[in-house]
């Protein structure tokens, strides 16, 4: 589930914390890195749980209306399409989801007002009205309404963002990415999926997990060397006045140029320019782009760029 872009973001964050902390511990910071990644994975499950909570709230309203002194025909024979949504049923019983929620101890029990507001927004949406009024519904319809619930209501909720930021400092930059992974998961689920069906794994494969560890370690162990490469290509700049985060972004990119033979330099260059869009000013982004381009050309001229396998892609351009 965790993309390499998110991995790079997490490594940048822990490197910043590592170098700005008076007590530096490589092992402890590495544990913090993997903990922050696990928290992103927890959020993935936590937000799936939110949909089940919204359905439970919808069901409670139906039950209350049935108990009115003078229930209407609609109260006694409600439209149960949403609460019987097959995708929600699959999530409610998914063993992998239930196991993670049990381990993480995450719950929405303290946020009844949020659940109510999200449900109200859902009921007032056009896509919900259309879904509930269809003559017949399919599993594709069940999936689509949940996708839209995430994309158009949950993702747009400032109240939810505030609650999640208070709940964990690790979630500040994760919500957009996590919801995109949730929608991707929903698209892959099938009507025949059962309680044992897997959701997305934490890492796509062992290679991504190893990349996480190596990127952090290479940046720390080779910090002086990486800093020297940056300084060589910022001759006309006061290095001390370059934003520390900008320096870290450039050092991380150069570490991939030098120490990750399977990653094409174009991929690394593009990824760190993208990263700078979130963590640097517009002026800094142009600066980082220019310095990394110069550094890459210089390292190639010195024959220090040694790529192999997939890493050779585009290296002859």
N, C-alpha and C positions, 0 to 999 in steps of 0.2 A: 504493500500500500504506500509506504513512504517513498516519495520520489527522490531522485538525486538532487533536485533543486531544493527540496525541503531539508535534505541531509546537509547540503552546503550552508543553508540558512542557519541550521542548528549549530553547525561547527563554528560559523562566524560568531554567533551569539556567545558560545562558551569560550571561545578564544578571547573575545573582548572581556568577559568576566575574569578569565584567567590572568590576563595581563594588567587588569586594573585592580586586582585584589592584592592586598598586602601579604596574604598567605597563599602562596602558589603550590598546588599539589597536582601533578599530572594525572595520577591515578584517580584522585577525587574528582577532578574536572571531567575526566573521561566517563566516570560513573554518572556525573551530572548530565553529560551529553546523551547517554543512552536512556537515562531517566526522562529527559525532556522529550525524546522520541517516543517512549512508551506512553507519555501523557497525551501526545497527539493521537496515538492509537486508542487510548481510553476515550478521548473525545469522540472519535468515530463511533464507538459503541454507545456512548452517552447520548448522542444525537439521534441514533436509531431508537433508543429507549424513549426519547421525547415524543415520537410519533405514536408509540403505544400508549403513552400517558394521555395524549390528546384524544385518542380513540376511547380510552377508559372514561375520560371526562364526558365525551359525547354520550356514552352509554348511561352514565349516571343521570344525565339530564333526561334521557328517555324514560328511565325508571321512575324518576321523580314526577314526571308529567302523568304517568300512568296512575299515580297515587293521589292525584288531585281529587277534591270533592266532586267536581263536575268535569271530568275529563271529556275532551272532544273526541270525535271520531279519529282525528289525526293523532291525538295523544294515545289512544288505545291501539291504533294500528300504524305505528311510526315507520318511516322509511329507514331501514337498518343497513342500507347499502354500505355506508362508510364504516360502521362498527364491525361489519362482517367482511370487510375488505380482506381478500385472500393474502395479499402481501403482508398486511399487519398481522394476520394470523400466523404466517410463517415466521415473522420477526418475534412475535410473542413466545414462540416455542423453540426458537433456534438455540441449540445447546451451546454453540460457540459464543453467541451474544450473551446468554445467561451466565456462562462461566466467567466472561470478562467482567460483567457488571458485579458479580459476586466478589471477584478478586479486588476490583477497584473501589468497591463500596460507594459507587456513585449513584445518586438518586435525585429525582425531581420532587421529592415529597415536600420540600420546603418552598416550592415555587408554584403554589396553586393559582396565584393571580396571573402569572405568565402563561400557564396552561390555558386558563380561561380566555385570555386575550388572543392567544394564537388560534384557539378554536373559533372565536368570534370572527376573526379576520378570515379564517378558512370558510366559514359558513357564508360570509358576505362576498366571497370571490366568485367571479363568473365561471371559472373552471370547475368549482365545486358544484355550483347550481346545475351546470351542464351534465356533470357526472351523475348527480343524484336523480336527474330527470330523464335519463336515457331509458328507452323501453327495455333494453337488455344491456347487461354489462359483461365485459370479458376480463380475463386476467390482465390483458394489455391496458384496459381502462383502469383497473385497480393499481397497476404500477404507475401509470401516467399521473393520476391524481396525487400520489405520494411524491413523485418527482417534482411536480409543480408546488406542492406544499413546502418542500425544502427550498426550491429555487426562488419562489415568489413571496413566501411568507416568513419562513424560518431564517433564511439568509438575510432578509431585509429588516429583521427585528433588532432595533437598537437596544431595546430592553434586554433581549437575550445576550447581545454582545457584552453589555455591562455586567450582567450576572456571571457570565463565563470568565470575564476578566477578573472579577472579584474572587471567583472560585479557584482560579489557577493562573499564575503569571506566565505559564508555559503556553497558554492558549491565545495570547493576544494576537498573534499573526497566523493562526492556524485555521480559523473557521472557514474561510473561502475554500482553502485546499481540501479540508476534511469533507465539506459538503459536496465538492466535485467528486470525491472518491465514493461518497455515499450514493450519489446519482449513478455513477459508473457501476457500482455494485448492484443497484436496483435493476439496471438494464440487463445485467447478466443473469439475474435470477429467473428461474423457470417455474411454471405452474406446478410441475412435479417435484420441485425442490422440497425436501423434508427437513425434519428437525436436526438432522446430521449434516445438512448442507453447510459448506464452509463459506465464510465471508472472506474478505481480503486478508492475507497474512500481513504481519508487521513489516517485514522486508520482502521484496519481490523474490530475492534469492540470497544465498550465502555471500555472493560477490558484493551485493550492496551493503550488507552488514560489515564485511571486511573493508570496503571502501570508506565507510563511516569512521572506523577505528584508525585506518591508515592516514586519512586526510588530516584528522586531528593531530596524530602523532608526528607526521612529516612536517606539519606547520610549526609545531613546538620545537622539535629536535633541530630543525634546520632554520630556525627563526633568524639567526644572525646572517646566514648565507642569503636567505630570501630578502632580508632587509637591505643587504649590500647590493643585490641586483636592482632593487627599486631605486636606491640612491644613485646608482650608475646612470640611470635614465631620467633622473630629476636634477641634473647638474645645476640648472638655472633656477631651482626652487629652494626655498628654505624648508628643508625636510621637516623640521620641528613644527612648522606651521601647517603642514598637510594633516588633515583630520585623521585621527588614529584609526577610525573605522575604514577610511579609504585605504590607508596603508595595509590594514589586515586583508581587505578584499584583494588588493594587488598581490600580496604575499601568498594568499591561497591559490590564486590563479597561476602564479609562477610555480608553486609547488606541484600543481597538476601538469604544467608544461614539462617539468624536470623529472618527477618521480612516479608518474603514472603512465607507463608506456602504452597501455591499452586505450587511453582516452585521447581522441584527436584534439589537437590544440585549438581548432576552430570551435569545437564543442565547449571546451573550457573557457575560451575567450567570450563566447556568446553568453554562457551561463553567468559569468561574473559581471558582465555588463548589465545583464538583467537584474542581478542581485543589487547592483549599485543604484538601480532605479528606485529601490525601496529604502535604501539606507544612506544615500548620499544626495546632495543637492544637484540640480541640473548642471551647474558649472563643474561640480566634482565628477559627474558622470562622464562628461567630455574629457576631462583631465585623465581619469582612470583609463578610458578607452585609448587615448593617445599614448600614455605611458606603457600600457600592456602591449600595444602594437609595436612600439619601439623595443621593448624588452624581448618580445618574441623574435623579432627580426635579429636582434643582437645575439640571442642564445642560439639561434639557428646558424648564424655566421660563425659562432664559436664551436659549432657542432656538439652542443650540449643537449640538444633535443633528440632523444633516442626513443622512437616509437616503434611498436610492433603490433602485428595483428590488426584489430579494428582501429588501433591508434594511428595507423598509417593513412587512413582515409583523409583525403584532401591535403596531405602534407606536401604534395608535389606542385600544388597551385602557387 
